[in-house]
Amino acid sequence: MKWESLQLADLFEVARGGSPRPIQKFITDSPDGLNWIMIGDATSGSKYIASTKKRIKPEGLAKTRMVQEGDFLLTNSMSFGRPFILKTSGCIHDGWLVLSPKSDSVFPDFFYYLLGSETLYREFTKRAAGAVVKNLNTSLVKQVRVPFPPLDEQKRIAAILDAADALRAKRREALAQLDTLLQSTFLEMFGDPVINPKGWNVGTLERLGRVVTGSTPPSKEPNMFDGDIPFITPGDLKDSWVESARTVTEAGASKSRTVEGGASLICCIGATIGKMGKAAARSAFNQQINAVTWGPLIDPDFGFEMMRFFKAKIANDGASTTLPILKKSLFEKIEVPAPPIKLQHRFATIVQSVEQQKSRLRTHLDELDTLFASLQARAFAGEL
């Protein structure tokens, strides 16, 4: 049976969020506040948003948009198109698009996978092309055509994709458990570095290492990009490793900033403030990132794992009414402990062993991701 092809506007009410400004004046702890749904409320690897960290005063509703359980949310810029299904109600800012199903013939799990598929991402990318900042808007999304199989077929396909996705979830959980193991081992050996309960000697980041803020090579100049040197942006920081989507040439690196492998790369501006990764090799990085190249008193593996405990502090210190930002002058004044270097080296040996296990798991997860993408493509082409 040939499936219908419909525009998303035929299946969903599509709208964009809004924000009362300045938003800090509307944030409240009152129980009668409305849930304020932020990008940070979306848990990595989850299809749902079930709770929020903040609420806004009811009088802010006139400047925002209310969404309901069962609605889909799409991020509308930069990493646009990532879908989430709401399991709560609340208000959304203008970084979100909401898709509200028009009928019960829209099966949520089927459309979760369809909206998050490579096919739809390519379509969104094509329609957003040409802008300086790639944004999705309601008119672009409404016009996208999608396959629309009968409800029973939607349920069958969703069940197959759920089963395949569960395998990927198990690998992600195994990776998370290894991260937890490292953090637990760190706490046992050194204590929480933010409060330093074991009384280790302390020093500022600028004293214990060298702090550098990145820069982006000018794209209008020739021969800046597509070289052999990874160019890191906040989206490439994966907490325990870095996976760059772009590269620069030596000429591009000279117009950026570079660090050698082992440096800690930490986002200090924007919605992902506090996100971090460890450079595996010589890398360039953009202006949203501060890099710490550790001196002789800090083992690089120890230093990176230590900085992960400072993520909340970096985010809190960089809190702003508009754009979160922690300037280099403040970032490099953060005080961190410097335990005996032999103890740090002992911990680094544990880190390297765990990283080898994580590397194998990530390789397997990449293989599962490739297989899942192929399965998705077949499913939405009616070949599954």
C-alpha positions in Angstrom: 0.0 0.0 0.0 1.4 3.4 -1.0 1.5 5.9 1.9 0.1 9.4 1.8 2.6 12.3 1.5 1.5 15.3 3.6 2.9 18.6 4.7 3.7 18.8 8.4 1.1 21.6 8.5 -1.6 19.0 7.6 -0.7 17.0 10.7 0.5 19.6 13.3 -0.2 23.1 14.5 3.3 24.6 14.2 4.3 27.6 16.3 7.3 29.3 17.8 7.9 30.1 21.4 8.5 33.5 22.9 10.1 35.0 26.0 9.1 37.7 28.5 12.0 40.0 28.9 14.1 40.5 30.9 13.4 36.8 31.8 15.1 37.0 35.2 12.3 39.3 36.4 9.7 36.6 35.6 11.6 33.6 37.2 9.8 32.4 40.4 10.0 29.7 43.0 6.2 30.0 43.7 4.2 26.8 43.3 1.7 28.6 41.1 4.4 29.4 38.6 4.3 28.0 35.1 7.0 25.5 34.0 9.7 27.3 31.9 11.0 24.7 29.4 14.7 25.3 28.5 17.1 23.4 26.2 18.8 22.2 29.4 15.7 20.3 30.5 16.1 17.9 27.6 18.1 14.9 28.8 20.7 13.6 26.4 19.5 10.4 24.7 15.9 10.8 26.0 12.9 11.3 23.8 10.9 13.0 26.5 11.0 16.3 28.5 9.1 15.4 31.8 10.2 18.2 34.1 11.7 21.7 34.3 14.3 23.3 36.5 12.6 26.8 36.4 9.2 28.4 36.5 7.9 31.8 35.4 5.3 34.0 36.9 1.8 33.6 35.3 1.9 37.2 34.1 4.7 36.2 31.8 2.3 34.0 29.8 1.2 36.9 27.5 4.8 37.1 26.1 5.5 33.4 25.7 3.7 30.3 24.4 2.0 27.6 26.4 2.6 24.0 25.3 0.9 20.8 26.5 1.7 17.1 27.2 1.9 15.2 23.9 3.3 18.2 21.9 6.6 17.9 20.1 9.4 20.4 20.6 12.1 21.1 18.0 15.2 23.2 18.6 15.1 25.8 15.9 18.7 27.0 15.6 22.2 25.6 15.2 21.5 22.0 16.1 18.0 22.4 14.8 15.5 19.7 14.4 16.2 17.6 17.5 12.7 16.4 18.6 11.4 15.9 22.1 8.0 14.7 23.3 6.5 16.6 26.2 5.4 14.7 29.2 4.5 17.9 31.0 3.0 21.3 30.2 4.7 24.7 30.4 5.9 27.7 28.4 8.6 27.8 25.8 11.1 30.5 24.7 11.9 31.4 21.1 14.6 28.7 20.8 11.8 26.2 20.5 9.3 25.3 17.8 6.2 23.4 19.0 4.3 20.9 16.8 0.9 20.0 18.3 -0.8 17.0 16.7 -4.1 17.7 15.0 -5.6 14.3 15.5 -5.1 10.9 17.2 -3.9 9.5 13.8 -0.5 10.9 14.6 1.3 8.2 16.6 3.9 10.0 18.8 6.7 7.4 18.8 6.6 7.1 15.0 6.9 10.8 14.5 9.6 11.1 17.1 11.8 8.9 14.9 10.7 10.6 11.7 11.3 14.1 12.9 14.7 13.1 14.2 15.7 11.2 11.1 18.6 12.1 8.8 16.0 12.6 6.0 14.2 15.3 7.9 17.4 16.9 9.1 18.6 17.2 5.5 15.3 18.8 4.5 15.5 21.2 7.4 19.1 22.1 6.5 18.2 22.7 2.9 15.3 25.0 3.8 17.4 26.9 6.4 20.4 27.4 3.9 21.6 30.9 3.2 21.1 32.4 6.6 24.1 33.6 8.6 22.7 31.6 11.6 20.8 28.6 10.5 17.3 28.9 11.9 14.1 27.0 11.4 10.9 29.1 11.4 7.3 28.0 11.3 6.7 28.6 7.6 9.7 26.4 6.7 8.7 23.6 8.9 5.0 23.7 7.8 6.0 23.1 4.2 8.1 20.0 4.8 6.4 16.9 3.3 6.5 13.6 5.2 5.2 10.0 4.7 2.0 9.3 6.5 1.3 5.6 6.8 -1.9 4.2 8.5 -1.9 4.2 12.3 -1.3 0.5 12.7 1.7 0.8 10.4 3.1 3.7 12.4 2.9 1.6 15.5 4.6 -1.4 13.9 7.5 0.7 12.6 7.8 2.6 15.9 8.1 -0.8 17.8 10.9 -1.9 15.5 12.8 1.3 15.9 12.2 1.3 19.7 13.8 -2.1 19.9 16.8 -1.0 17.9 17.2 2.2 19.8 17.2 0.2 23.1 20.5 -1.4 22.0 22.0 2.1 21.6 20.6 3.1 25.0 22.4 0.2 26.6 25.7 1.3 25.2 25.2 4.9 26.3 24.3 3.6 29.8 27.5 1.6 29.9 29.5 4.7 29.0 27.7 6.7 31.7 28.5 4.0 34.2 32.2 4.2 33.4 32.0 8.0 33.8 30.4 7.5 37.2 33.2 5.0 38.1 35.8 7.6 37.3 34.1 10.3 39.3 33.6 8.0 42.3 37.3 7.0 42.1 38.3 10.6 42.0 36.2 11.5 45.0 37.6 8.6 47.0 41.2 9.6 46.2 41.0 13.4 46.3 37.6 14.4 47.7 35.4 17.0 46.0 37.8 19.5 44.4 35.3 22.3 44.7 35.3 22.3 48.5 38.7 20.5 48.9 37.9 18.5 52.1 41.4 16.9 52.2 43.1 20.3 52.4 45.4 19.9 49.3 47.4 22.9 48.3 45.5 25.1 45.9 46.3 27.5 43.0 44.4 29.4 40.4 44.1 28.0 36.9 46.4 30.7 35.6 49.1 29.7 38.1 48.8 26.0 37.6 48.4 26.2 33.8 48.0 28.5 30.8 44.5 29.7 29.9 43.8 30.7 26.3 40.5 31.9 24.8 39.8 30.6 21.3 39.1 32.4 18.0 37.4 31.6 14.7 39.4 32.1 11.5 37.8 34.5 9.0 35.7 32.4 6.6 36.0 35.0 3.9 39.8 34.5 3.6 40.9 31.6 1.4 42.5 28.3 2.7 41.2 28.7 6.3 39.2 25.5 6.7 39.3 21.9 5.5 42.8 21.1 6.7 44.3 18.6 9.0 43.8 20.3 12.4 40.5 19.8 14.3 38.5 23.0 14.9 36.5 22.6 18.1 33.2 24.4 18.9 31.0 23.8 22.0 28.9 21.2 20.0 32.1 19.1 19.7 32.7 18.8 23.4 31.4 15.4 24.6 32.4 15.7 28.3 35.1 13.1 28.2 36.3 13.5 24.7 36.1 15.7 21.6 34.7 14.9 18.2 35.2 17.8 15.8 32.9 18.3 12.8 35.3 20.8 11.1 39.0 21.2 10.5 41.3 24.1 9.7 44.6 24.5 7.8 47.8 25.8 9.3 46.8 29.2 7.9 43.5 28.9 9.7 45.1 27.7 12.9 47.3 30.8 12.8 44.2 33.0 12.8 42.6 30.9 15.6 44.2 29.5 18.9 45.7 26.1 19.3 46.6 23.7 22.1 48.3 20.4 22.2 46.6 17.1 23.2 45.7 16.8 26.9 44.4 20.4 27.2 41.1 20.8 28.9 38.6 22.7 26.6 35.7 24.4 28.5 32.8 26.3 27.1 32.5 29.6 28.9 29.7 31.4 27.0 26.2 30.6 25.8 23.6 28.0 26.6 26.2 25.2 26.9 28.4 27.1 29.4 30.4 24.5 31.5 30.4 21.9 28.7 33.9 20.5 28.3 36.1 18.0 26.5 39.7 16.9 26.5 41.8 17.6 23.3 43.1 14.3 21.9 45.7 16.0 19.7 46.7 19.5 18.6 43.5 21.4 18.1 42.1 24.9 17.3 39.0 26.1 19.0 36.5 29.0 18.8 35.9 32.0 21.0 33.3 30.3 23.2 35.9 28.0 24.6 38.7 28.6 27.2 41.5 26.0 27.0 43.7 25.1 30.0 47.1 23.7 29.2 48.3 22.2 32.5 51.7 23.0 34.0 54.1 20.5 35.8 52.0 20.4 39.0 48.9 19.0 37.3 48.6 15.8 35.4 46.4 16.5 32.3 44.1 13.5 32.9 43.7 14.5 36.5 43.2 18.1 35.5 40.4 17.3 33.1 38.5 15.0 35.5 38.9 17.6 38.3 37.4 20.4 36.1 34.3 18.3 35.5 33.4 18.9 39.1 33.5 22.6 38.4 30.9 22.6 35.7 28.1 23.9 38.0 30.4 26.6 39.4 31.3 27.8 35.9 27.7 27.9 34.9 26.6 29.7 38.1 29.5 32.2 38.0 28.7 32.9 34.3 25.0 33.4 34.9 23.6 36.5 33.1 20.3 38.1 32.4 21.0 37.8 28.7 23.8 35.7 27.5 25.6 33.4 30.1 29.3 34.2 30.0 32.3 33.7 32.2 35.1 36.0 31.1 38.7 34.7 30.9 39.7 37.1 33.6 37.3 35.5 36.0 37.7 31.9 34.7 41.5 31.8 35.2 41.0 33.0 38.8 39.2 29.8 39.7 41.1 28.0 42.5 41.7 24.3 42.2 43.6 21.8 44.4 47.0 20.4 43.4 47.5 17.0 45.2 50.9 15.3 45.1 51.8 14.6 41.5 52.5 10.9 42.1 49.0 10.5 43.4 47.7 12.3 40.3 49.7 10.0 38.1 48.2 6.9 39.8 44.8 8.3 39.1 45.8 9.0 35.5 46.7 5.4 35.0 43.1 4.5 36.0 41.7 7.1 33.6 43.7 5.7 30.7 42.4 2.2 31.4 38.8 3.4 31.6 39.3 5.5 28.4 40.3 2.4 26.5 37.1 0.7 27.5 35.1 3.8 26.7 36.7 4.0 23.2 35.7 0.4 22.4 32.1 1.2 23.6 32.0 4.3 21.5 33.2 2.4 18.4 30.4 -0.1 18.9 27.9 2.7 19.5 29.0 4.4 16.3 28.3 1.1 14.5 24.9 0.8 16.1 24.1 4.5 15.1 25.0 3.7 11.5 22.8 0.6 11.5 20.0 2.5 13.1 20.2 5.3 10.5 19.9 2.7 7.8 16.9 1.2 9.5 15.3 4.6 9.8 15.8 5.3 6.1 14.3 2.0 5.1 11.4 2.4 7.5 10.4 5.9 6.2 10.8 4.7 2.6 8.2 2.0 3.2 10.8 -0.8 2.9 10.8 -2.2 6.4 
